[in-house]
């Protein structure tokens, strides 16, 4: 059933009692219930709402402002990939993790191009989904095995020459992104606070014209900014 209306938290309060807040968008009741139970039984994750379709998801995301939207690929009123950009516009700062039964490297590239943070196969286990939610909530990406490399390959060459305005610190940040590190580890490597590291990452994305860390790395490799 659709999530119960509640007051929308601001961008700084997308955790409930220290737990990562999740909006689950899934129209099949049994699948949704299994996912909800699995996520809610962890100490650091909580499902704050469930939507049955894209239309409801847009309204629920704007109201609930979850840290992560776990989004089914096929919904009654639309395709999940096409819903990524509208969801991010409805709830700025929210990250989108797509679920699908038949993912391919091409699909993974489309998810990254649309601004999604990951693609998890339904054939995987619930532990992979939990870890994926944690990764994208921390600003990283999460793709099922075999999809990440293919997505990078397909994204290379997708944009024009960029990157000439990166500062030395931003180039250092980009190098760490290329090593597969997330914002938390980048902060530790650079000796800066997590929010500062996230700001560095965001500026890198903006200067490269990328909508995700995955796309930024692909662009940087194409431009010769990364090996």
CORMO-V611140 format. One record per residue. N is the residue number from 1. RES is the residue in three letters. PSI is psi in degrees with one decimal (NA if undefined). Layout:
n=N res=RES psi=PSI
n=N res=RES psi=PSI
This chain:
n=1 res=UNK psi=154.2
n=2 res=UNK psi=156.6
n=3 res=UNK psi=151.8
n=4 res=UNK psi=129.9
n=5 res=UNK psi=141.6
n=6 res=UNK psi=165.5
n=7 res=UNK psi=141.6
n=8 res=UNK psi=126.7
n=9 res=UNK psi=160.5
n=10 res=UNK psi=177.2
n=11 res=UNK psi=-22.4
n=12 res=UNK psi=-2.2
n=13 res=UNK psi=46.5
n=14 res=UNK psi=20.4
n=15 res=UNK psi=145.4
n=16 res=UNK psi=113.9
n=17 res=UNK psi=41.3
n=18 res=UNK psi=4.2
n=19 res=UNK psi=147.5
n=20 res=UNK psi=124.8
n=21 res=UNK psi=139.3
n=22 res=UNK psi=134.0
n=23 res=UNK psi=121.5
n=24 res=UNK psi=123.5
n=25 res=UNK psi=100.8
n=26 res=UNK psi=126.9
n=27 res=UNK psi=-11.1
n=28 res=UNK psi=119.5
n=29 res=UNK psi=-46.6
n=30 res=UNK psi=-41.7
n=31 res=UNK psi=-46.4
n=32 res=UNK psi=-42.4
n=33 res=UNK psi=-40.0
n=34 res=UNK psi=-42.4
n=35 res=UNK psi=-44.8
n=36 res=UNK psi=-46.1
n=37 res=UNK psi=-44.6
n=38 res=UNK psi=-43.0
n=39 res=UNK psi=-42.0
n=40 res=UNK psi=-21.6
n=41 res=UNK psi=-4.2
n=42 res=UNK psi=162.6
n=43 res=UNK psi=-17.1
n=44 res=UNK psi=6.2
n=45 res=UNK psi=145.9
n=46 res=UNK psi=133.1
n=47 res=UNK psi=117.4
n=48 res=UNK psi=-6.9
n=49 res=UNK psi=159.4
n=50 res=UNK psi=134.7
n=51 res=UNK psi=150.0
n=52 res=UNK psi=-13.9
n=53 res=UNK psi=173.3
n=54 res=UNK psi=-44.3
n=55 res=UNK psi=-48.4
n=56 res=UNK psi=-36.5
n=57 res=UNK psi=-39.6
n=58 res=UNK psi=-43.7
n=59 res=UNK psi=-42.6
n=60 res=UNK psi=-38.5
n=61 res=UNK psi=-41.3
n=62 res=UNK psi=-35.7
n=63 res=UNK psi=-44.6
n=64 res=UNK psi=-24.9
n=65 res=UNK psi=58.7
n=66 res=UNK psi=160.6
n=67 res=UNK psi=-38.2
n=68 res=UNK psi=137.3
n=69 res=UNK psi=120.1
n=70 res=UNK psi=111.9
n=71 res=UNK psi=123.4
n=72 res=UNK psi=145.5
n=73 res=UNK psi=-42.4
n=74 res=UNK psi=118.0
n=75 res=UNK psi=158.9
n=76 res=UNK psi=-31.1
n=77 res=UNK psi=17.6
n=78 res=UNK psi=174.8
n=79 res=UNK psi=137.0
n=80 res=UNK psi=-38.2
n=81 res=UNK psi=-41.4
n=82 res=UNK psi=-21.3
n=83 res=UNK psi=-10.7
n=84 res=UNK psi=-53.6
n=85 res=UNK psi=-46.4
n=86 res=UNK psi=-36.1
n=87 res=UNK psi=-43.8
n=88 res=UNK psi=-30.9
n=89 res=UNK psi=-36.4
n=90 res=UNK psi=-31.7
n=91 res=UNK psi=79.0
n=92 res=UNK psi=134.5
n=93 res=UNK psi=-20.4
n=94 res=UNK psi=140.8
n=95 res=UNK psi=148.9
n=96 res=UNK psi=126.6
n=97 res=UNK psi=118.9
n=98 res=UNK psi=142.0
n=99 res=UNK psi=136.5
n=100 res=UNK psi=155.9
n=101 res=UNK psi=-13.7
n=102 res=UNK psi=60.3
n=103 res=UNK psi=148.6
n=104 res=UNK psi=163.3
n=105 res=UNK psi=-37.6
n=106 res=UNK psi=-42.9
n=107 res=UNK psi=-40.4
n=108 res=UNK psi=-40.2
n=109 res=UNK psi=-41.3
n=110 res=UNK psi=-39.2
n=111 res=UNK psi=-46.7
n=112 res=UNK psi=-42.1
n=113 res=UNK psi=-33.9
n=114 res=UNK psi=-8.0
n=115 res=UNK psi=7.9
n=116 res=UNK psi=157.7
n=117 res=UNK psi=-4.1
n=118 res=UNK psi=168.6
n=119 res=UNK psi=116.7
n=120 res=UNK psi=133.4
n=121 res=UNK psi=138.5
n=122 res=UNK psi=-20.0
n=123 res=UNK psi=-13.6
n=124 res=UNK psi=-173.7
n=125 res=UNK psi=167.6
n=126 res=UNK psi=-25.9
n=127 res=UNK psi=-37.7
n=128 res=UNK psi=-40.0
n=129 res=UNK psi=-44.4
n=130 res=UNK psi=-47.1
n=131 res=UNK psi=-37.1
n=132 res=UNK psi=-42.5
n=133 res=UNK psi=-44.6
n=134 res=UNK psi=-42.8
n=135 res=UNK psi=-48.3
n=136 res=UNK psi=-32.4
n=137 res=UNK psi=-30.3
n=138 res=UNK psi=0.9
n=139 res=UNK psi=6.6
n=140 res=UNK psi=-174.0
n=141 res=UNK psi=159.7
n=142 res=UNK psi=108.0
n=143 res=UNK psi=138.8
n=144 res=UNK psi=155.7
n=145 res=UNK psi=134.0
n=146 res=UNK psi=-9.7
n=147 res=UNK psi=-30.3
n=148 res=UNK psi=-50.1
n=149 res=UNK psi=-41.7
n=150 res=UNK psi=-38.6
n=151 res=UNK psi=-42.4
n=152 res=UNK psi=-44.6
n=153 res=UNK psi=-40.4
n=154 res=UNK psi=-25.3
n=155 res=UNK psi=-23.6
n=156 res=UNK psi=129.4
n=157 res=UNK psi=6.0
n=158 res=UNK psi=-18.6
n=159 res=UNK psi=170.6
n=160 res=UNK psi=173.1
n=161 res=UNK psi=124.8
n=162 res=UNK psi=174.0
n=163 res=UNK psi=-2.9
n=164 res=UNK psi=-15.4
n=165 res=UNK psi=7.0
n=166 res=UNK psi=135.0
n=167 res=UNK psi=165.4
n=168 res=UNK psi=-40.6
n=169 res=UNK psi=-37.3
n=170 res=UNK psi=-34.7
n=171 res=UNK psi=-37.2
n=172 res=UNK psi=-42.7
n=173 res=UNK psi=-43.8
n=174 res=UNK psi=-40.7
n=175 res=UNK psi=-38.8
n=176 res=UNK psi=-35.5
n=177 res=UNK psi=-40.2
n=178 res=UNK psi=-25.7
n=179 res=UNK psi=-0.3
n=180 res=UNK psi=16.0
n=181 res=UNK psi=149.1
n=182 res=UNK psi=179.4
n=183 res=UNK psi=-40.0
n=184 res=UNK psi=-47.1
n=185 res=UNK psi=-35.2
n=186 res=UNK psi=-43.0
n=187 res=UNK psi=-41.5
n=188 res=UNK psi=-41.6
n=189 res=UNK psi=-38.7
n=190 res=UNK psi=-11.5
n=191 res=UNK psi=35.0
n=192 res=UNK psi=165.6
n=193 res=UNK psi=157.6
n=194 res=UNK psi=-44.0
n=195 res=UNK psi=-36.0
n=196 res=UNK psi=-42.5
n=197 res=UNK psi=-42.2
n=198 res=UNK psi=-37.6
n=199 res=UNK psi=-40.5
n=200 res=UNK psi=-45.5
n=201 res=UNK psi=-43.7
n=202 res=UNK psi=-39.3
n=203 res=UNK psi=-36.6
n=204 res=UNK psi=-46.4
n=205 res=UNK psi=-44.1
n=206 res=UNK psi=-43.4
n=207 res=UNK psi=-25.0
n=208 res=UNK psi=-3.2
n=209 res=UNK psi=30.0
n=210 res=UNK psi=149.5
n=211 res=UNK psi=-2.0
n=212 res=UNK psi=164.0
n=213 res=UNK psi=-37.3
n=214 res=UNK psi=-46.5
n=215 res=UNK psi=-37.5
n=216 res=UNK psi=-42.9
n=217 res=UNK psi=-41.3
n=218 res=UNK psi=-44.9
n=219 res=UNK psi=-44.9
n=220 res=UNK psi=-38.5
n=221 res=UNK psi=-39.6
n=222 res=UNK psi=-38.7
n=223 res=UNK psi=-0.9
n=224 res=UNK psi=13.0
n=225 res=UNK psi=-19.7
n=226 res=UNK psi=149.7
n=227 res=UNK psi=NA
